[in-house]
Amino acid sequence: MAERNTVVGIDLLVAGALIASMGYLLVRSTAINAFGFSLATVGAVVLLVVPEDIARPALSRLLADSTANLEALLEETGLRARAYYIPSPEGLKSFVSGGDEGSNGGAEITADELRTLARPPLSLIIESRGRKGLLLTPPGATLVREAALGAGDDPEEAVRTVVVETSGLAKGARLVQEGTSIKLELNSPVSESRTPYYNRCLGTLATSVAACAIARVLGSPIRLMEEQLDGATRFAVFRLFSEEASKEER
């Protein structure tokens, strides 16, 4: 695990430095610049201060800090659309669109279009169908990679691995897939009320990490459609974007 923590720390440190440079040199955005520095700081902490196994409470706090950094970025840009989670060779990405594809009679975005957005050259601010959006690396992306989840793994077991066993963000998880609809139940999930913009776009932290795992093992983009809390259980519904699932649904 020590080597794994080193990899995570270096990844966050490098990504933060690149984003901070982009925010300062290219778009002159204080929020993007601050987010980059914050991400680099988290990476430095993991790299220098946490050489051994990260206890679950500490890991969940680190994830929450990353979520708070993205919160500032989403608030600054004013984006409010539900996020797409896109698996790619470059790692798991989240795309928050500047509009709502498929609304007002517009054509629904396709799985191929989503995969194209996550291909190099990668940029923080990208354009889709004439609207600018954000291509983000969600906090759960590193967890999914370090858990060695792969295409074809059982989605429910994958969610349990990263959300329950590794991060302790929930006490239990259940997943049901029907065609392009994926329904998720999380028992006693960690709640974060300080990030309303992140929660609106990418889902609450436990749901967001679960989405990363689902997209990774299914090998196709998914989109968060709705999320709600009922007592101690959080329910979320995702839509799967794949040609095979769409054919089966029809």
C-alpha positions in Angstrom: 0.0 0.0 0.0 2.9 2.3 0.6 3.8 2.2 -3.1 0.1 2.7 -4.0 0.0 5.8 -1.8 3.1 7.2 -3.5 1.5 6.8 -6.9 -1.7 8.5 -5.8 0.2 11.4 -4.2 2.3 11.9 -7.4 -0.8 11.8 -9.6 -2.6 14.4 -7.5 0.5 16.6 -7.2 1.2 16.6 -11.0 -2.5 17.1 -11.9 -2.9 19.9 -9.5 0.2 21.7 -10.8 -1.0 21.4 -14.4 -4.5 22.7 -13.6 -3.1 25.6 -11.5 -0.8 26.5 -14.5 -3.7 26.3 -16.9 -5.9 28.4 -14.6 -3.3 31.1 -14.3 -1.8 31.2 -17.8 -4.7 30.3 -20.1 -8.1 31.2 -18.7 -7.0 33.6 -15.9 -9.5 32.0 -13.5 -8.9 32.4 -9.8 -11.2 29.4 -9.0 -9.3 27.0 -11.4 -6.0 28.3 -10.1 -7.1 27.7 -6.5 -8.5 24.3 -7.3 -5.1 23.3 -8.9 -3.1 24.4 -5.9 -5.5 22.6 -3.5 -5.3 19.4 -5.5 -1.5 19.6 -5.5 -1.5 20.2 -1.8 -3.6 17.1 -1.2 -1.1 15.1 -3.4 1.8 16.4 -1.4 0.2 15.4 1.9 -0.5 11.9 0.6 3.0 11.6 -0.8 5.0 13.0 2.2 2.8 12.4 5.2 1.0 9.2 4.6 3.5 6.5 3.5 1.6 3.7 5.2 -2.0 2.4 4.8 -4.6 5.1 4.9 -7.3 4.5 7.5 -10.8 4.7 6.1 -11.8 7.8 8.0 -8.7 9.6 6.8 -9.3 8.4 3.2 -12.9 9.6 3.3 -11.7 13.0 4.5 -9.2 13.3 1.7 -12.0 12.5 -0.8 -14.2 15.1 0.8 -11.5 17.7 0.5 -11.1 16.9 -3.3 -14.9 17.2 -3.6 -14.8 20.7 -1.9 -12.1 21.8 -4.4 -14.3 20.8 -7.4 -17.2 22.6 -5.7 -15.5 25.9 -6.1 -14.8 25.2 -9.7 -18.4 24.3 -10.5 -19.7 27.4 -8.6 -17.4 29.7 -10.5 -18.4 28.3 -13.9 -22.1 28.2 -13.2 -22.6 24.7 -14.7 -25.5 22.8 -13.2 -26.1 19.8 -15.6 -25.9 16.2 -14.4 -22.5 14.7 -15.1 -21.5 11.9 -17.4 -18.9 9.4 -16.1 -16.7 8.2 -19.0 -14.1 5.4 -18.9 -11.1 5.9 -21.1 -7.5 4.6 -21.4 -6.4 7.9 -19.7 -8.5 7.2 -16.7 -12.1 7.8 -15.5 -13.4 11.2 -16.4 -16.5 13.2 -15.6 -18.1 15.6 -18.2 -20.3 18.4 -17.0 -22.0 19.9 -20.0 -22.8 23.6 -20.5 -26.3 22.5 -21.6 -28.7 19.6 -21.4 -28.3 17.5 -24.5 -31.6 15.9 -25.6 -33.8 18.6 -24.1 -36.0 20.9 -26.2 -36.1 18.4 -29.0 -32.3 18.1 -29.4 -30.6 14.9 -30.3 -29.4 12.8 -27.4 -25.6 12.6 -27.0 -24.2 9.3 -28.0 -21.7 6.9 -26.3 -19.2 7.5 -29.1 -19.4 11.3 -28.7 -18.8 10.9 -24.9 -15.8 8.7 -25.5 -14.3 11.2 -27.9 -14.5 13.9 -25.3 -12.2 11.9 -23.0 -9.6 11.2 -25.6 -6.3 13.2 -25.9 -5.5 16.0 -26.1 -7.4 16.4 -22.8 -8.4 19.8 -21.6 -10.2 21.1 -18.5 -12.6 23.2 -20.6 -14.0 21.5 -23.7 -16.7 22.2 -26.2 -19.6 19.8 -27.0 -22.3 20.7 -29.5 -21.5 24.3 -29.4 -21.5 24.6 -25.6 -18.5 24.7 -23.3 -18.3 22.2 -20.4 -15.8 20.8 -17.9 -13.9 17.6 -18.2 -13.0 16.6 -14.6 -11.2 13.8 -12.9 -13.6 12.8 -10.1 -12.3 11.8 -6.6 -13.3 8.2 -7.2 -11.1 7.8 -10.3 -8.0 7.0 -8.4 -9.8 4.6 -6.1 -11.1 2.7 -9.0 -7.7 2.4 -10.7 -5.9 1.4 -7.5 -8.6 -1.3 -6.8 -7.6 -2.8 -10.1 -11.2 -2.9 -11.3 -11.6 -4.0 -14.9 -14.1 -4.3 -17.6 -16.3 -7.3 -17.1 -16.1 -7.3 -13.3 -19.4 -7.5 -11.4 -20.7 -3.9 -11.0 -22.3 -4.5 -7.5 -19.1 -6.1 -6.2 -17.1 -3.2 -7.7 -19.2 -0.7 -5.9 -18.9 -2.6 -2.6 -15.1 -2.7 -3.0 -14.5 1.0 -3.4 -17.5 2.5 -1.5 -17.8 0.1 1.4 -14.6 -1.7 1.9 -11.9 0.7 0.7 -13.3 4.2 1.6 -16.0 3.4 4.2 -18.3 5.9 2.5 -21.3 3.6 3.0 -22.1 0.5 5.1 -23.7 -1.5 2.3 -24.5 -1.3 -1.5 -27.0 -2.9 -3.8 -27.2 -2.5 -7.6 -29.8 -3.5 -10.2 -29.5 -3.1 -13.9 -32.4 -3.2 -16.3 -31.4 -2.3 -19.9 -30.0 1.2 -19.9 -31.2 1.9 -16.3 -29.0 1.3 -13.4 -30.5 1.6 -9.9 -28.1 2.0 -6.9 -28.9 1.8 -3.2 -26.4 2.8 -0.6 -26.9 2.1 3.1 -25.9 4.8 5.7 -23.8 6.7 3.2 -21.5 9.6 4.3 -23.3 12.9 3.7 -21.6 16.1 2.6 -23.9 19.2 2.7 -21.1 21.7 2.1 -20.9 20.9 -1.6 -24.4 21.6 -3.2 -23.0 22.3 -6.7 -20.9 19.1 -6.7 -23.8 17.1 -5.3 -26.1 18.5 -8.0 -23.8 17.7 -10.9 -21.8 14.6 -9.9 -23.9 13.3 -7.0 -23.0 13.1 -3.4 -19.5 11.7 -2.6 -20.5 8.0 -2.1 -22.7 8.1 -5.2 -20.0 9.7 -7.2 -17.4 7.1 -6.2 -19.9 4.4 -7.0 -20.5 5.9 -10.5 -16.8 5.7 -11.2 -16.7 2.0 -10.4 -19.9 1.3 -12.4 -18.6 3.1 -15.5 -15.2 1.4 -15.2 -16.4 -2.2 -15.0 -19.2 -1.8 -17.6 -16.7 -0.1 -20.0 -19.3 2.4 -21.1 -20.3 6.0 -20.2 -23.1 6.5 -17.7 -25.0 9.6 -16.5 -26.4 10.4 -13.1 -30.1 11.0 -13.7 -31.5 11.3 -10.2 -30.6 10.9 -6.5 -32.5 11.1 -3.3 -32.2 10.1 0.4 -34.9 8.1 2.1 -34.1 7.6 5.8 -30.7 6.0 6.0 -30.7 4.8 2.4 -29.6 6.8 -0.6 -31.1 5.9 -4.0 -29.5 6.9 -7.3 -30.4 6.2 -10.9 -27.9 6.2 -13.8 -28.4 5.8 -17.5 -26.0 3.6 -19.5 -24.8 4.8 -22.8 -23.9 1.8 -25.0 -25.2 0.5 -28.3 -25.7 -3.0 -27.0 -27.9 -1.9 -24.0 -29.9 0.5 -26.2 -30.7 -2.4 -28.7 -31.8 -4.7 -25.8 -34.0 -2.0 -24.4 -35.7 -1.5 -27.8 
